């Protein structure tokens, strides 16, 4: 639809636009900003004000977001294939995008200084990023945009009916706009606070242009990731986000298990990989050395002790078992006698998406808490700036700041037994891992982190089911459209929907709770390669579903009639 065909009432947008301008003036007068900061904030304000005008001025039927359609229609996107894409083509696209992803993780940001602070260090494996590279932001902006849209839609703040193709198109388009906004929101504060440009680049072009160079690279890299995700979803197999997470975590586990190089800055010759470390200790230590502390070092010494390897294996077995559990509804074809099938309702019905969304949400909490604590400008903001209740950080380790107080501390993930179990059972020996905290604070940290992961995953599971047409109503229409029915019931989608309502809502809540509990529990056990327990859980689930997706694609390639059942041309 052309812009002139969209009904608008500019008077409706006056107050929202004036509010945006007022907020900018309030910020500008609060502190004498640098000229570059003022310029960037002004450009951002103009862009957001324009978006606000396009939405607020819409006077047609439905959500105000329909006013953004002219913007959505002009955004770069990956063209959806016309008709069926052959299996070999899908595999080729998937492998090609994977190679490009690994290449981007190894392309360092031009002009970045050596001393930088990684705001996402605790969530690197989950966000599929690589610090200091084009993939520095990883999938963070994509997932954050999805979180905002799901929360607003689920809370009915945004009035969109996702069963309506027109509203669903606007939903997806608005999510793309939010991705661009989040790229700017996540990149600009980091560059102006923690990702300092190199002295050589500053000497050549000046500080302002040097920062703009890094921001531009971050924006280009992040949007390429977004387009790569779309390419995998439309032309490949599975999801690009899931593919990137699995690739990054698999690489971390491989290096954490087999790396023979010492850990950087360790000052020892001990290999950092679990298996080489074990062989090194057995080769270079006497029996008395092993009994005097060598065995304990093999089992518990960071970064990749034997306990972490065992924990990784345990998480793998648990996830495989849970992923294989399902409820199967019998189906029969309404016209073809003898044609029967089953509709599987997985125990993990919402897949691993709720955990990805929760990890991204906690990563953003950690990022903004650190920005408000130590950013040169944001730390001076009223109320939020340098407020320990939001989060206080120990920045002695410049590249990996650790939250010590406030909200950021209690929602920060527990990375292995040394973060909670060892200090509680042996405070005299492992009390250093507890820092300045009391045992009750550590217990509160465990309870709060576990609770947030479980209940947050339940919420996101419910939102995800509704936004992806996996609810009872959508599944009933899918079964009806394929010509199948439940034996013993009339061939009526309303009847099928009532049967599905006995299972899907309950399984959705249960699956969200299970994946949240498994993710938090896996984090607490610890894994090799600093991949995090959540990352291992996600990777195992992704690989299982990728294997099943490949099998489904091969089956549809051999039996084209099955494409209609799965909703493909």
C-alpha positions as CSV (number, residue, x, y, z in Angstrom):
1,X,0.0,0.0,0.0
2,X,1.3,3.4,-0.9
3,X,1.8,6.0,1.8
4,X,-0.8,8.4,0.4
5,X,-3.4,5.6,0.6
6,X,-3.0,5.2,4.4
7,X,-5.5,7.2,6.3
8,X,-3.8,9.7,8.6
9,X,-4.8,12.4,11.1
10,X,-1.7,14.5,11.8
11,X,-3.4,16.2,14.8
12,X,-3.3,12.8,16.7
13,X,0.6,12.8,16.5
14,X,1.2,16.3,17.8
15,X,1.4,15.5,21.5
16,X,3.5,12.3,21.1
17,X,6.0,14.1,18.9
18,X,6.3,17.1,21.2
19,X,6.9,14.6,24.1
20,X,9.9,13.2,22.2
21,X,11.3,16.6,21.5
22,X,10.8,17.7,25.2
23,X,12.7,14.6,26.4
24,X,15.6,15.5,24.1
25,X,15.7,19.1,25.3
26,X,15.5,17.9,28.9
27,X,18.6,15.7,28.3
28,X,20.4,18.5,26.5
29,X,19.9,21.0,29.3
30,X,20.7,18.6,32.1
31,X,24.3,18.3,31.1
32,X,26.6,20.2,28.7
33,X,27.2,17.3,26.2
34,X,29.9,16.9,23.7
35,X,29.0,18.1,20.2
36,X,29.1,14.6,18.9
37,X,26.9,13.3,21.7
38,X,24.4,16.0,21.1
39,X,24.5,15.4,17.3
40,X,24.0,11.6,17.7
41,X,21.2,12.1,20.2
42,X,19.5,14.6,18.0
43,X,19.7,12.3,15.0
44,X,18.3,9.5,17.1
45,X,15.5,11.8,18.4
46,X,14.6,12.8,14.8
47,X,14.4,9.2,13.7
48,X,12.3,8.0,16.7
49,X,10.0,11.1,16.4
50,X,9.4,10.2,12.7
51,X,8.5,6.7,13.7
52,X,6.2,8.0,16.4
53,X,4.5,10.3,13.9
54,X,4.0,7.6,11.3
55,X,2.3,5.4,14.0
56,X,0.4,8.0,16.0
57,X,-1.0,9.7,12.9
58,X,-2.6,6.5,11.5
59,X,-6.4,6.8,11.7
60,X,-7.5,3.6,10.0
61,X,-8.8,0.4,11.4
62,X,-6.7,-1.8,13.6
63,X,-3.4,-1.1,15.4
64,X,-1.5,2.2,15.1
65,X,1.5,0.1,13.8
66,X,-0.2,-0.1,10.4
67,X,1.0,3.4,10.0
68,X,4.6,2.1,9.8
69,X,3.8,0.1,6.6
70,X,5.6,2.6,4.2
71,X,8.7,2.3,6.3
72,X,8.5,-1.5,6.6
73,X,8.0,-1.8,2.8
74,X,11.2,0.0,2.1
75,X,13.4,-2.0,4.5
76,X,16.0,-4.4,3.0
77,X,14.8,-7.9,3.3
78,X,15.5,-11.4,2.0
79,X,13.0,-12.4,-0.7
80,X,10.9,-15.4,0.2
81,X,11.3,-18.2,-2.4
82,X,8.5,-18.9,-4.8
83,X,7.5,-22.5,-4.5
84,X,9.3,-25.4,-3.0
85,X,13.1,-25.2,-2.3
86,X,14.9,-28.5,-2.9
87,X,16.7,-30.1,0.0
88,X,20.2,-29.7,-1.5
89,X,19.6,-26.0,-2.0
90,X,18.5,-25.6,1.6
91,X,21.6,-27.5,2.9
92,X,23.8,-25.4,0.7
93,X,22.3,-22.1,2.0
94,X,22.6,-23.3,5.6
95,X,26.3,-24.3,5.3
96,X,27.1,-21.2,3.4
97,X,25.6,-18.9,6.0
98,X,27.4,-20.9,8.7
99,X,30.7,-20.3,7.0
100,X,30.0,-16.6,6.7
101,X,29.1,-16.5,10.5
102,X,32.4,-18.1,11.5
103,X,34.2,-15.7,9.1
104,X,32.5,-12.7,10.8
105,X,33.5,-13.9,14.3
106,X,37.1,-13.7,13.2
107,X,37.0,-10.2,11.5
108,X,38.1,-7.8,14.2
109,X,36.6,-4.3,14.4
110,X,38.9,-1.9,12.6
111,X,40.4,0.7,14.9
112,X,39.4,-0.9,18.2
113,X,41.8,-0.3,21.1
114,X,43.4,-3.1,23.0
115,X,41.7,-2.4,26.4
116,X,38.0,-2.9,26.1
117,X,35.2,-4.0,28.4
118,X,32.9,-6.7,27.2
119,X,29.4,-6.0,28.6
120,X,28.1,-9.4,27.4
121,X,31.0,-11.5,28.6
122,X,28.7,-13.7,30.8
123,X,26.4,-14.4,27.9
124,X,28.8,-14.7,24.9
125,X,27.9,-18.3,24.1
126,X,24.2,-17.7,24.3
127,X,24.2,-14.5,22.2
128,X,26.3,-16.1,19.5
129,X,28.8,-13.2,19.5
130,X,32.6,-12.7,19.6
131,X,34.0,-9.9,21.5
132,X,35.8,-7.2,19.5
133,X,34.6,-8.6,16.1
134,X,31.8,-7.8,13.6
135,X,29.7,-10.2,15.7
136,X,30.3,-8.2,18.9
137,X,26.6,-7.7,19.5
138,X,25.7,-11.1,18.2
139,X,22.0,-11.9,18.1
140,X,21.3,-9.6,21.0
141,X,19.4,-6.9,19.0
142,X,17.3,-9.5,17.1
143,X,16.3,-11.3,20.3
144,X,15.7,-8.0,22.2
145,X,13.4,-6.8,19.5
146,X,11.5,-10.1,19.6
147,X,11.2,-9.8,23.4
148,X,9.7,-6.3,23.2
149,X,7.2,-7.3,20.6
150,X,6.1,-10.4,22.4
151,X,5.7,-8.6,25.7
152,X,3.7,-5.8,24.2
153,X,1.5,-8.1,22.2
154,X,1.0,-10.5,25.0
155,X,0.0,-7.7,27.4
156,X,-2.4,-6.3,24.8
157,X,-0.5,-3.0,24.7
158,X,-0.2,-3.6,21.0
159,X,-3.5,-4.5,19.5
160,X,-2.6,-7.1,16.9
161,X,-4.4,-10.3,15.9
162,X,-1.6,-12.7,14.8
163,X,-4.2,-15.0,13.2
164,X,-4.8,-12.2,10.7
165,X,-2.2,-12.3,7.9
166,X,-2.3,-8.5,7.6
167,X,-1.6,-8.0,11.3
168,X,1.0,-10.7,11.3
169,X,2.9,-8.9,8.5
170,X,2.8,-5.7,10.5
171,X,4.0,-7.6,13.6
172,X,7.0,-9.0,11.7
173,X,7.8,-5.7,10.0
174,X,7.7,-3.7,13.3
175,X,10.0,-6.3,14.8
176,X,12.5,-5.5,12.0
177,X,12.3,-1.8,12.8
178,X,12.9,-2.6,16.5
179,X,16.0,-4.6,15.5
180,X,17.5,-1.5,13.9
181,X,16.6,0.6,16.9
182,X,18.2,-1.9,19.3
183,X,21.4,-2.1,17.2
184,X,21.8,1.7,17.8
185,X,20.7,1.4,21.5
186,X,23.3,-1.4,22.2
187,X,26.2,-0.1,20.1
188,X,26.3,3.7,20.8
189,X,26.6,3.5,24.7
190,X,29.2,0.8,24.4
191,X,31.4,2.8,22.0
192,X,31.1,6.0,24.0
193,X,31.9,4.2,27.3
194,X,33.8,0.9,26.9
195,X,34.8,0.2,23.3
196,X,37.6,2.8,23.0
197,X,39.2,3.3,19.6
198,X,42.9,2.8,19.1
199,X,45.2,5.8,19.6
200,X,46.4,5.4,16.0
201,X,42.9,5.8,14.5
202,X,42.2,8.7,16.8
203,X,45.4,10.4,15.7
204,X,44.4,10.0,12.0
205,X,40.7,11.0,12.0
206,X,40.0,12.3,15.5
207,X,38.1,10.8,18.4
208,X,34.6,11.6,17.1
209,X,35.1,10.0,13.7
210,X,37.0,7.1,15.2
211,X,34.0,6.3,17.4
212,X,31.6,6.7,14.4
213,X,33.8,4.2,12.5
214,X,33.3,1.5,15.2
215,X,29.6,2.3,15.5
216,X,29.2,1.9,11.8
217,X,30.9,-1.5,11.8
218,X,28.8,-2.7,14.7
219,X,25.6,-1.6,12.9
220,X,26.6,-3.3,9.6
221,X,27.7,-6.5,11.3
222,X,24.5,-6.7,13.4
223,X,22.2,-6.1,10.4
224,X,24.1,-8.6,8.3
225,X,23.4,-11.1,11.1
226,X,19.7,-10.2,10.9
227,X,19.7,-10.8,7.1
228,X,21.6,-14.1,7.6
229,X,18.9,-15.2,10.1
230,X,16.2,-14.4,7.5
231,X,18.2,-16.3,4.8
232,X,18.4,-19.4,6.9
233,X,14.7,-19.2,7.8
234,X,13.5,-18.8,4.2
235,X,16.1,-20.6,2.1
236,X,17.8,-22.9,4.6
237,X,16.9,-25.4,7.3
238,X,15.8,-24.3,10.8
239,X,16.5,-20.9,12.3
240,X,19.6,-18.8,11.8
241,X,19.6,-17.7,15.5
242,X,19.6,-21.3,16.6
243,X,22.3,-22.2,14.1
244,X,24.6,-19.5,15.3
245,X,24.1,-20.4,19.0
246,X,24.8,-24.1,18.3
247,X,27.9,-23.2,16.2
248,X,29.4,-20.9,18.8
249,X,28.7,-23.2,21.8
250,X,30.0,-26.3,19.9
251,X,33.3,-24.4,19.1
252,X,33.6,-23.4,22.8
253,X,33.0,-27.0,24.0
254,X,35.5,-28.4,21.5
255,X,38.3,-25.9,22.5
256,X,37.5,-26.2,26.2
257,X,37.9,-29.9,26.1
258,X,40.9,-30.3,23.8
259,X,42.8,-27.0,23.9
260,X,46.5,-27.7,24.8
261,X,47.5,-24.0,25.1
262,X,47.7,-22.4,28.6
263,X,44.9,-20.0,29.6
264,X,45.9,-16.4,28.7
265,X,47.4,-14.6,31.6
266,X,47.6,-17.7,33.8
267,X,51.4,-17.6,34.0
268,X,51.6,-21.4,34.0
269,X,52.3,-24.2,31.5
270,X,49.2,-26.1,32.4
271,X,46.9,-26.6,29.3
272,X,43.5,-24.9,29.5
273,X,41.6,-27.8,27.9
274,X,40.2,-30.5,30.2
275,X,41.8,-33.6,28.7
276,X,45.2,-32.1,28.0
277,X,45.2,-30.7,31.5
278,X,44.5,-34.1,33.0
279,X,47.3,-35.7,30.9
280,X,49.7,-32.8,31.9
281,X,49.1,-33.3,35.6
282,X,49.5,-37.1,35.4
283,X,52.7,-36.7,33.4
284,X,54.4,-33.9,35.4
285,X,53.2,-34.6,39.0
286,X,54.3,-37.2,41.5
287,X,52.0,-39.3,43.5
288,X,52.5,-37.0,46.5
289,X,51.8,-33.9,44.4
290,X,48.6,-35.4,43.1
291,X,47.3,-36.4,46.5
292,X,48.4,-33.1,47.9
293,X,46.3,-31.0,45.6
294,X,46.7,-32.3,42.1
295,X,43.5,-34.3,42.1
296,X,41.6,-31.4,43.4
297,X,43.0,-29.1,40.7
298,X,42.0,-31.7,38.0
299,X,38.5,-31.8,39.4
300,X,37.7,-28.2,40.4
301,X,40.4,-25.8,39.1
302,X,38.9,-23.2,36.6
303,X,38.5,-22.7,33.7
304,X,37.8,-26.3,32.5
305,X,38.0,-28.8,35.4
306,X,36.9,-32.4,35.1
307,X,33.7,-31.7,37.0
308,X,32.7,-29.2,34.2
309,X,33.2,-31.9,31.5
310,X,31.1,-34.4,33.5
311,X,28.5,-31.7,34.0
312,X,28.4,-31.1,30.3
313,X,27.8,-34.8,29.6
314,X,25.1,-35.0,32.3
315,X,23.3,-32.0,30.8
316,X,23.6,-33.6,27.3
317,X,21.9,-36.9,28.6
318,X,19.1,-35.1,30.4
319,X,18.2,-32.8,27.5
320,X,18.2,-35.8,25.1
321,X,15.8,-37.7,27.3
322,X,13.5,-34.7,27.9
323,X,13.5,-33.8,24.2
324,X,12.5,-37.3,23.2
325,X,9.4,-37.3,25.6
326,X,6.1,-36.5,23.9
327,X,2.4,-37.0,23.8
328,X,1.1,-38.4,20.5
329,X,-2.5,-37.8,19.3
330,X,-3.8,-40.4,16.9
331,X,-5.0,-39.1,13.5
332,X,-6.9,-40.7,10.7
333,X,-7.6,-39.3,7.2
334,X,-11.2,-38.4,6.7
335,X,-11.4,-39.7,3.0
336,X,-8.5,-42.2,2.6
337,X,-9.4,-45.4,4.5
338,X,-6.5,-46.8,6.4
339,X,-4.4,-43.7,6.3
340,X,-3.4,-43.0,9.8
341,X,-0.8,-40.8,11.6
342,X,0.1,-39.2,14.8
343,X,0.5,-35.5,15.9
344,X,3.3,-35.3,18.4
345,X,3.0,-32.8,21.3
346,X,6.5,-32.5,22.7
347,X,7.2,-32.3,26.4
348,X,9.4,-29.3,25.4
349,X,6.6,-27.9,23.3
350,X,7.9,-24.3,23.2
351,X,11.4,-25.5,22.2
352,X,14.4,-23.7,23.6
353,X,13.1,-20.2,22.5
354,X,12.0,-19.1,26.0
355,X,15.5,-19.7,27.4
356,X,17.1,-17.7,24.5
357,X,14.7,-14.8,25.2
358,X,15.4,-15.0,29.0
359,X,19.2,-15.1,28.4
360,X,18.9,-12.0,26.1
361,X,16.7,-10.2,28.7
362,X,19.2,-10.9,31.5
363,X,22.1,-9.9,29.3
364,X,20.4,-6.5,28.6
365,X,19.8,-6.1,32.3
366,X,23.5,-6.7,33.0
367,X,24.5,-4.3,30.2
368,X,22.4,-1.4,31.2
369,X,23.2,-1.9,34.9
370,X,26.9,-1.6,34.1
371,X,26.3,1.4,31.8
372,X,24.5,3.2,34.6
373,X,27.2,2.2,37.1
374,X,30.4,3.2,35.3
375,X,29.6,4.9,32.0
376,X,31.1,8.4,31.9
377,X,27.8,10.0,31.1
378,X,25.1,7.5,32.1
379,X,26.5,7.1,35.6
380,X,25.6,10.7,36.3
381,X,21.9,10.3,35.4
382,X,19.4,11.1,38.2
383,X,18.2,8.2,40.2
384,X,19.5,5.5,37.9
385,X,23.1,6.7,37.6
386,X,25.6,4.9,39.9
387,X,22.8,3.3,41.9
388,X,23.9,0.2,43.7
389,X,20.3,-1.1,43.9
390,X,20.3,-1.4,40.1
391,X,23.8,-3.0,40.1
392,X,27.3,-2.4,41.5
393,X,30.2,-3.9,39.7
394,X,33.8,-4.9,40.4
395,X,35.8,-3.5,37.5
396,X,39.3,-4.7,38.7
397,X,39.2,-7.2,35.8
398,X,38.8,-4.6,33.1
399,X,37.5,-7.0,30.4
400,X,35.1,-8.9,32.6
401,X,33.3,-6.7,35.2
402,X,31.5,-8.7,37.8
403,X,28.3,-7.6,39.5
404,X,28.6,-7.5,43.3
405,X,25.4,-5.8,44.5
406,X,21.9,-5.0,43.5
407,X,19.6,-6.4,40.9
408,X,22.4,-7.2,38.5
409,X,24.1,-9.5,41.1
410,X,20.9,-11.5,42.0
411,X,20.0,-12.1,38.3
412,X,23.6,-12.8,37.2
413,X,24.0,-16.4,36.2
414,X,25.9,-18.9,38.4
415,X,28.8,-20.3,36.4
416,X,29.7,-23.6,38.0
417,X,30.1,-25.1,41.4
418,X,32.8,-22.6,42.4
419,X,30.2,-19.8,42.3
420,X,27.9,-21.3,45.0
421,X,28.5,-24.9,46.1
422,X,32.1,-24.9,47.1
423,X,31.9,-21.6,49.1
424,X,28.9,-22.9,51.0
425,X,30.3,-26.3,51.9
426,X,33.9,-25.1,52.5
427,X,34.0,-21.4,53.2
428,X,37.5,-21.5,54.7
429,X,39.0,-22.9,51.6
430,X,36.8,-21.4,48.8
431,X,35.6,-18.3,50.5
432,X,37.4,-16.1,47.9
433,X,34.7,-17.1,45.4
434,X,32.0,-15.7,47.6
435,X,33.7,-12.2,47.6
436,X,32.3,-9.9,50.3
437,X,28.9,-11.6,50.4
438,X,27.3,-13.4,53.3
439,X,26.1,-17.0,53.0
440,X,22.4,-15.8,53.1
441,X,23.1,-13.5,50.1
442,X,24.5,-16.4,48.1
443,X,21.5,-18.5,49.0
444,X,19.2,-15.6,48.0
445,X,21.1,-15.4,44.7
446,X,20.5,-19.1,44.0
447,X,16.8,-18.8,44.7
448,X,16.2,-15.6,42.8
449,X,18.2,-16.7,39.8
450,X,16.4,-20.1,39.6
451,X,13.0,-18.5,40.1
452,X,13.5,-15.8,37.4
453,X,14.7,-18.4,34.9
454,X,11.7,-20.7,35.6
455,X,8.9,-18.1,35.7
456,X,10.4,-16.0,32.9
457,X,10.6,-19.0,30.7
458,X,7.0,-19.9,31.4
459,X,5.9,-16.4,30.4
460,X,7.9,-16.4,27.2
461,X,6.7,-19.9,26.3
462,X,3.1,-18.8,26.4
463,X,3.9,-15.7,24.3
464,X,5.9,-17.7,21.8
465,X,3.1,-20.3,21.3
466,X,0.6,-17.6,20.5
467,X,2.9,-15.6,18.2
468,X,4.0,-18.7,16.1
469,X,0.6,-20.3,15.4
470,X,1.3,-23.2,17.8
471,X,-1.8,-22.7,19.9
472,X,-4.8,-25.1,19.9
473,X,-6.8,-23.0,17.4
474,X,-4.0,-22.8,14.8
475,X,-3.0,-26.4,15.2
476,X,-6.6,-27.5,14.8
477,X,-6.9,-25.6,11.5
478,X,-3.6,-27.1,10.4
479,X,-4.9,-30.6,11.0
480,X,-8.2,-29.9,9.4
481,X,-6.6,-28.4,6.3
482,X,-4.5,-31.6,5.8
483,X,-7.6,-33.7,5.7
484,X,-6.9,-35.5,9.0
485,X,-9.1,-35.9,12.0
486,X,-9.0,-37.4,15.5
487,X,-10.6,-40.9,15.4
488,X,-13.9,-41.0,17.3
489,X,-14.6,-37.3,16.9
490,X,-16.5,-35.3,14.3
491,X,-14.5,-33.7,11.5
492,X,-14.8,-30.2,13.0
493,X,-11.9,-27.9,13.8
494,X,-13.8,-26.7,16.9
495,X,-13.9,-30.3,18.2
496,X,-10.2,-30.8,17.4
497,X,-9.4,-27.5,19.2
498,X,-11.2,-28.6,22.3
499,X,-9.2,-31.8,22.4
500,X,-5.9,-29.9,21.9
501,X,-6.8,-27.5,24.7
502,X,-6.6,-30.4,27.1
503,X,-2.9,-30.7,26.3
504,X,-1.2,-27.7,24.7
505,X,-1.8,-25.0,27.4
506,X,-0.6,-27.4,30.1
507,X,2.4,-28.7,28.2
508,X,3.3,-25.1,27.3
509,X,3.6,-24.1,30.9
510,X,5.3,-27.3,31.8
511,X,7.8,-27.0,29.0
512,X,8.7,-23.4,29.9
513,X,9.3,-24.4,33.5
514,X,11.4,-27.4,32.5
515,X,13.7,-25.6,30.1
516,X,14.1,-22.7,32.6
517,X,14.9,-25.2,35.4
518,X,17.3,-27.2,33.2
519,X,19.1,-24.0,32.0
520,X,19.6,-22.6,35.5
521,X,20.6,-26.0,36.8
522,X,23.0,-26.6,34.0
523,X,24.6,-23.2,34.7
524,X,25.1,-24.1,38.3
525,X,26.7,-27.4,37.5
526,X,29.2,-25.8,35.1
527,X,30.4,-26.7,31.6
528,X,33.7,-26.7,29.7
529,X,34.7,-23.9,27.4
530,X,32.8,-21.3,29.3
531,X,29.9,-22.2,27.1
532,X,27.4,-22.0,30.1
533,X,24.9,-24.7,31.0
534,X,22.2,-22.7,29.2
535,X,24.3,-22.8,26.0
536,X,24.8,-26.5,26.2
537,X,21.1,-27.1,26.8
538,X,20.3,-24.9,23.8
539,X,22.8,-26.6,21.6
540,X,21.7,-30.1,22.3
541,X,18.1,-29.2,21.7
542,X,19.0,-27.3,18.5
543,X,20.9,-30.2,17.1
544,X,18.1,-32.7,17.9
545,X,15.6,-30.4,16.2
546,X,18.0,-29.8,13.3
547,X,18.4,-33.5,12.8
548,X,14.6,-34.0,12.8
549,X,14.1,-31.0,10.4
550,X,16.6,-32.5,8.0
551,X,14.7,-35.8,8.2
552,X,11.4,-34.0,7.6
553,X,12.9,-32.2,4.6
554,X,14.1,-35.4,3.1
555,X,10.8,-37.1,3.6
556,X,8.9,-34.2,1.9
557,X,11.4,-34.4,-0.9
558,X,10.5,-38.1,-1.5
559,X,6.8,-37.6,-0.8
560,X,5.6,-34.2,-2.1
561,X,2.0,-34.8,-0.9
562,X,3.3,-34.3,2.7
563,X,4.2,-30.7,2.0
564,X,0.6,-29.6,2.3
565,X,0.4,-31.1,5.8
566,X,3.4,-29.1,6.9
567,X,2.1,-25.9,5.3
568,X,4.6,-25.8,2.4
569,X,3.8,-25.4,-1.3
